[in-house]
């Protein structure tokens, strides 16, 4: 296990704060410019208050003909999004008296003032106003409807309803949308440029404890380079710790071989019954030492990156186990090419198949491709596993059988070796319950 690559050499990069600061300044400047243009393009249109005298003159036609309107009511002038448009007061004639529009109610005071202004009877005048229509007693804003009967027909003046979106509002919204679009592209590019080295660093840090060499770390801003150096230091410490642990386990396992050999020699002098039991215990201890040595060897070994057909590897492994009398079945899947160590992968899937046969009576091996990875499953027909213990079973020296009987299980290193090999190949290994028994899943990335 090595500490991997150092960050790219070069001068100390600029701070990550610089592009962020420039982006903020640019955003403020663009927003200010848009606000300036919108503000000085004119205020939003609004309908001015209309006095009782102006309404009365419009009803009698005292204003120039250009202000008169014969035909449909002013609501027919449509503005943006279907709302009525703005314009001066206009009248239209009707054969019957108008009714109040939604939101308008009869206004007796306005009716009397209008009748007085027209010098006619209040019975020949109608006045409907909205709740917010009367700004002052002599002027009206908002929604209102006034009508005057001249003896032959009704003349009606109605307020123009303010559009939901006027032309000024549309221009303002379009300007804001343009500002958003103008700032979105550079913002996205800057964010991508800032986060790309962080993503690479995260990927490298994720591999820091897997036994794989640390990939080249990216350069970039000052903060990214500092973080890359910290990741490199962390990886070196983890590698040193793992190497020390591996060396310790290997040394202990190796040193135990000598006293076991002496014990085996002395066992020969025991009575036959005691000699058989002692020899079995010594054999179990030697098997445990061999498994420990294999585990430490796998932990310390660098993963090869050969291209291999995983389907052919599984087919060969299953055939060898069938020839040895193991109840193993292969369900062939699509072609899956991966990069890895053939011997290590055979050990990985061999351990899973042996566990399935030992605890589940038989094993079925199959695989499928999904999202750029190959998903291999090894299923059995046993009693399954305790879901709460699924992750714990991958720890070294933890066995699915709580007893320490060698007849029903191994040393508890099989799944630990599976997890170690899968992780070193950039994959993952999990355990879960299937329809009939346990299911071991291994996910490996396909070769590019």
DRENVEX-807355 format. One record per residue (C-alpha): residue number from 1; x, y, z; residue in one letter. Coordinates in steps of 0.05 Angstrom, whole numbers, plus 5000, padded with zeros to 4 digits. Layout:
NUM/X/Y/Z/a;
...
This chain:
1/5000/5000/5000/x;
2/5029/5067/4980/x;
3/5011/5137/4997/x;
4/4995/5153/4924/x;
5/5010/5215/4885/x;
6/5026/5284/4910/x;
7/4986/5344/4886/x;
8/5011/5372/4820/x;
9/5071/5415/4827/x;
10/5069/5488/4810/x;
11/5060/5556/4838/x;
12/5011/5566/4894/x;
13/4943/5577/4862/x;
14/4897/5636/4873/x;
15/4845/5633/4927/x;
16/4777/5603/4912/x;
17/4747/5667/4940/x;
18/4769/5708/4879/x;
19/4722/5678/4826/x;
20/4665/5677/4877/x;
21/4677/5750/4894/x;
22/4680/5769/4820/x;
23/4616/5731/4806/x;
24/4580/5767/4863/x;
25/4606/5835/4838/x;
26/4584/5820/4767/x;
27/4515/5798/4791/x;
28/4507/5862/4831/x;
29/4529/5905/4771/x;
30/4482/5870/4723/x;
31/4424/5873/4771/x;
32/4437/5947/4783/x;
33/4440/5962/4709/x;
34/4375/5925/4697/x;
35/4342/5963/4755/x;
36/4367/6029/4726/x;
37/4339/6014/4657/x;
38/4272/5991/4685/x;
39/4266/6050/4732/x;
40/4280/6103/4680/x;
41/4238/6070/4626/x;
42/4178/6099/4660/x;
43/4135/6085/4721/x;
44/4081/6031/4717/x;
45/4018/6058/4684/x;
46/3959/6074/4730/x;
47/3891/6103/4721/x;
48/3885/6173/4751/x;
49/3827/6193/4796/x;
50/3765/6218/4760/x;
51/3724/6274/4789/x;
52/3648/6275/4791/x;
53/3649/6334/4743/x;
54/3692/6295/4692/x;
55/3645/6236/4697/x;
56/3584/6280/4687/x;
57/3615/6315/4627/x;
58/3632/6248/4596/x;
59/3561/6222/4606/x;
60/3531/6284/4572/x;
61/3582/6283/4516/x;
62/3611/6350/4534/x;
63/3681/6325/4519/x;
64/3706/6327/4447/x;
65/3680/6270/4402/x;
66/3749/6238/4403/x;
67/3736/6218/4475/x;
68/3668/6187/4460/x;
69/3656/6115/4446/x;
70/3594/6083/4417/x;
71/3587/6009/4420/x;
72/3611/5957/4470/x;
73/3636/5978/4539/x;
74/3708/5997/4553/x;
75/3723/5926/4579/x;
76/3725/5904/4506/x;
77/3792/5937/4497/x;
78/3838/5880/4516/x;
79/3909/5889/4541/x;
80/3964/5839/4558/x;
81/3941/5770/4581/x;
82/3868/5787/4566/x;
83/3862/5846/4614/x;
84/3828/5912/4593/x;
85/3874/5968/4568/x;
86/3882/6039/4593/x;
87/3854/6102/4563/x;
88/3811/6164/4579/x;
89/3740/6159/4605/x;
90/3692/6137/4551/x;
91/3617/6129/4548/x;
92/3573/6081/4511/x;
93/3498/6078/4501/x;
94/3452/6023/4524/x;
95/3377/6011/4518/x;
96/3372/5984/4589/x;
97/3401/6006/4655/x;
98/3470/5975/4671/x;
99/3483/5931/4731/x;
100/3540/5931/4780/x;
101/3602/5893/4761/x;
102/3634/5842/4808/x;
103/3662/5879/4868/x;
104/3617/5941/4858/x;
105/3559/5961/4903/x;
106/3508/6017/4899/x;
107/3536/6083/4925/x;
108/3479/6130/4947/x;
109/3525/6189/4962/x;
110/3559/6185/4894/x;
111/3492/6179/4861/x;
112/3467/6244/4894/x;
113/3530/6282/4876/x;
114/3527/6259/4804/x;
115/3453/6278/4800/x;
116/3469/6346/4827/x;
117/3525/6355/4777/x;
118/3478/6334/4720/x;
119/3421/6376/4748/x;
120/3374/6318/4743/x;
121/3334/6273/4788/x;
122/3372/6218/4826/x;
123/3322/6169/4796/x;
124/3353/6181/4727/x;
125/3424/6166/4754/x;
126/3459/6102/4776/x;
127/3524/6097/4815/x;
128/3562/6034/4832/x;
129/3631/6037/4864/x;
130/3681/5988/4892/x;
131/3706/5985/4963/x;
132/3770/6021/4945/x;
133/3741/6066/4891/x;
134/3730/6130/4930/x;
135/3796/6165/4943/x;
136/3760/6230/4959/x;
137/3688/6252/4957/x;
138/3701/6290/4892/x;
139/3744/6238/4856/x;
140/3739/6163/4843/x;
141/3792/6110/4828/x;
142/3788/6035/4820/x;
143/3725/6001/4797/x;
144/3662/6043/4786/x;
145/3601/6046/4740/x;
146/3560/6110/4729/x;
147/3498/6116/4685/x;
148/3451/6172/4664/x;
149/3384/6166/4630/x;
150/3371/6223/4581/x;
151/3299/6203/4568/x;
152/3314/6160/4507/x;
153/3372/6115/4527/x;
154/3422/6103/4582/x;
155/3492/6131/4577/x;
156/3544/6092/4616/x;
157/3614/6108/4640/x;
158/3656/6052/4670/x;
159/3726/6052/4699/x;
160/3779/6014/4662/x;
161/3802/5954/4702/x;
162/3876/5954/4713/x;
163/3911/5900/4672/x;
164/3943/5842/4708/x;
165/4007/5855/4669/x;
166/4017/5920/4633/x;
167/4069/5933/4580/x;
168/4114/5963/4633/x;
169/4108/5901/4676/x;
170/4122/5856/4616/x;
171/4185/5896/4600/x;
172/4207/5892/4672/x;
173/4197/5816/4675/x;
174/4233/5806/4609/x;
175/4291/5849/4634/x;
176/4296/5807/4697/x;
177/4293/5743/4657/x;
178/4348/5768/4612/x;
179/4391/5784/4673/x;
180/4379/5714/4701/x;
181/4398/5682/4635/x;
182/4458/5728/4627/x;
183/4485/5708/4695/x;
184/4466/5635/4694/x;
185/4516/5611/4642/x;
186/4579/5642/4673/x;
187/4554/5623/4742/x;
188/4545/5551/4721/x;
189/4614/5549/4688/x;
190/4647/5579/4749/x;
191/4612/5531/4796/x;
192/4631/5472/4753/x;
193/4703/5495/4751/x;
194/4704/5504/4827/x;
195/4671/5438/4844/x;
196/4707/5392/4794/x;
197/4772/5388/4834/x;
198/4731/5378/4897/x;
199/4694/5319/4865/x;
200/4761/5289/4844/x;
201/4788/5298/4914/x;
202/4725/5265/4944/x;
203/4734/5206/4897/x;
204/4808/5200/4917/x;
205/4791/5205/4991/x;
206/4739/5151/4983/x;
207/4793/5105/4958/x;
208/4843/5125/5012/x;
209/4831/5064/5056/x;
210/4818/5011/5003/x;
211/4889/4989/4991/x;
212/4891/5021/4922/x;
213/4943/5073/4903/x;
214/4919/5145/4909/x;
215/4904/5173/4840/x;
216/4936/5238/4817/x;
217/4904/5295/4856/x;
218/4881/5357/4819/x;
219/4911/5426/4825/x;
220/4871/5490/4824/x;
221/4858/5542/4876/x;
222/4898/5551/4940/x;
223/4845/5517/4982/x;
224/4840/5458/4935/x;
225/4916/5448/4936/x;
226/4917/5451/5012/x;
227/4861/5400/5015/x;
228/4898/5355/4965/x;
229/4959/5356/5010/x;
230/4916/5339/5070/x;
231/4885/5280/5032/x;
232/4954/5255/5012/x;
233/4978/5259/5084/x;
234/4916/5223/5108/x;
235/4924/5168/5057/x;
236/4997/5159/5076/x;
237/4978/5151/5149/x;
238/4923/5101/5133/x;
239/4970/5062/5089/x;
240/5023/5061/5144/x;
241/4972/5038/5195/x;
242/4946/4983/5150/x;
243/5016/4959/5134/x;
244/5034/4957/5207/x;
245/4971/4917/5223/x;
246/4984/4869/5166/x;
247/5056/4859/5187/x;
248/5035/4846/5259/x;
249/4983/4794/5239/x;
250/5030/4760/5191/x;
251/5085/4758/5243/x;
252/5039/4729/5297/x;
253/5012/4677/5249/x;
254/5082/4658/5226/x;
255/5110/4654/5296/x;
256/5054/4609/5319/x;
257/5077/4556/5269/x;
258/5139/4536/5310/x;
259/5104/4520/5376/x;
260/5049/4484/5338/x;
261/5101/4439/5306/x;
262/5130/4423/5374/x;
263/5061/4408/5400/x;
264/5047/4362/5342/x;
265/5112/4324/5358/x;
266/5093/4317/5431/x;
267/5022/4296/5414/x;
268/5049/4233/5383/x;
269/5067/4208/5453/x;
270/4995/4213/5479/x;
271/4945/4156/5481/x;
272/4908/4143/5416/x;
273/4841/4176/5436/x;
274/4874/4238/5465/x;
275/4923/4241/5407/x;
276/4866/4244/5356/x;
277/4831/4300/5392/x;
278/4895/4340/5401/x;
279/4915/4330/5328/x;
280/4847/4356/5307/x;
281/4856/4418/5349/x;
282/4925/4429/5321/x;
283/4898/4421/5251/x;
284/4844/4473/5266/x;
285/4896/4522/5292/x;
286/4939/4512/5230/x;
287/4878/4525/5186/x;
288/4863/4589/5223/x;
289/4935/4611/5216/x;
290/4934/4596/5142/x;
291/4869/4636/5134/x;
292/4899/4694/5173/x;
293/4961/4694/5129/x;
294/4917/4693/5067/x;
295/4877/4752/5093/x;
296/4939/4793/5109/x;
297/4968/4775/5040/x;
298/4904/4799/5006/x;
299/4905/4864/5047/x;
300/4977/4879/5028/x;
301/4973/4858/4955/x;
302/4967/4911/4901/x;
303/4908/4898/4854/x;
304/4926/4881/4782/x;
305/4887/4914/4727/x;
306/4881/4859/4674/x;
307/4820/4859/4629/x;
308/4781/4795/4639/x;
309/4714/4765/4621/x;
310/4678/4757/4687/x;
311/4628/4708/4657/x;
312/4684/4661/4635/x;
313/4716/4666/4704/x;
314/4651/4648/4739/x;
315/4636/4592/4690/x;
316/4705/4562/4702/x;
317/4699/4569/4778/x;
318/4630/4537/4780/x;
319/4652/4480/4735/x;
320/4711/4465/4780/x;
321/4666/4464/4841/x;
322/4615/4419/4806/x;
323/4671/4371/4787/x;
324/4689/4370/4862/x;
325/4617/4348/4878/x;
326/4590/4415/4901/x;
327/4516/4431/4887/x;
328/4528/4495/4847/x;
329/4487/4521/4789/x;
330/4506/4576/4740/x;
331/4455/4623/4708/x;
332/4494/4655/4652/x;
333/4485/4730/4639/x;
334/4509/4780/4587/x;
335/4583/4789/4572/x;
336/4617/4830/4626/x;
337/4689/4853/4619/x;
338/4722/4880/4682/x;
339/4791/4900/4704/x;
340/4823/4862/4761/x;
341/4863/4805/4789/x;
342/4839/4737/4765/x;
343/4865/4699/4825/x;
344/4835/4749/4874/x;
345/4767/4749/4840/x;
346/4766/4672/4839/x;
347/4780/4674/4914/x;
348/4724/4725/4924/x;
349/4670/4686/4889/x;
350/4697/4619/4914/x;
351/4688/4642/4986/x;
352/4616/4665/4971/x;
353/4598/4599/4937/x;
354/4629/4558/4994/x;
355/4589/4598/5045/x;
356/4525/4587/5006/x;
357/4537/4512/5002/x;
358/4558/4507/5075/x;
359/4499/4546/5104/x;
360/4447/4540/5049/x;
361/4456/4470/5020/x;
362/4466/4494/4949/x;
363/4489/4556/4910/x;
364/4464/4590/4847/x;
365/4508/4641/4812/x;
366/4482/4693/4763/x;
367/4497/4764/4740/x;
368/4468/4823/4702/x;
369/4492/4891/4676/x;
370/4465/4956/4706/x;
371/4489/5028/4702/x;
372/4559/5013/4679/x;
373/4570/4957/4730/x;
374/4562/4882/4734/x;
375/4519/4857/4791/x;
376/4536/4785/4811/x;
377/4490/4748/4859/x;
378/4503/4682/4896/x;
379/4439/4654/4926/x;
380/4424/4594/4970/x;
381/4363/4559/4997/x;
382/4381/4560/5071/x;
383/4350/4597/5129/x;
384/4376/4665/5109/x;
385/4412/4714/5154/x;
386/4393/4763/5209/x;
387/4388/4831/5172/x;
388/4416/4866/5234/x;
389/4479/4824/5229/x;
390/4489/4830/5153/x;
391/4542/4885/5157/x;
392/4577/4856/5218/x;
393/4589/4789/5182/x;
394/4640/4824/5137/x;
395/4684/4840/5196/x;
396/4745/4796/5207/x;
397/4736/4734/5252/x;
398/4660/4743/5255/x;
399/4621/4681/5235/x;
400/4548/4670/5217/x;
401/4547/4609/5262/x;
402/4553/4635/5334/x;
403/4587/4571/5356/x;
404/4661/4561/5346/x;
405/4651/4491/5316/x;
406/4696/4482/5257/x;
407/4648/4431/5228/x;
408/4595/4484/5216/x;
409/4639/4541/5193/x;
410/4708/4571/5180/x;
411/4751/4621/5214/x;
412/4706/4681/5202/x;
413/4753/4711/5150/x;
414/4717/4690/5086/x;
415/4670/4749/5080/x;
416/4724/4797/5105/x;
417/4767/4774/5047/x;
418/4707/4782/5000/x;
419/4696/4854/5022/x;
420/4770/4870/5018/x;
421/4778/4843/4947/x;
422/4714/4876/4922/x;
423/4733/4943/4951/x;
424/4803/4940/4921/x;
425/4771/4929/4853/x;
426/4728/4991/4861/x;
427/4665/4951/4878/x;
428/4623/4931/4937/x;
429/4597/4868/4971/x;
430/4532/4861/5010/x;
431/4488/4808/5042/x;
432/4412/4805/5044/x;
433/4355/4756/5047/x;
434/4323/4730/4983/x;
435/4259/4691/4971/x;
436/4286/4626/4999/x;
437/4353/4640/5031/x;
438/4410/4689/5034/x;
439/4435/4729/4974/x;
440/4506/4754/4969/x;
441/4514/4811/4918/x;
442/4579/4837/4889/x;
443/4581/4899/4845/x;
444/4642/4911/4801/x;
445/4653/4968/4752/x;
446/4657/4948/4678/x;
447/4722/4960/4642/x;
448/4721/5024/4601/x;
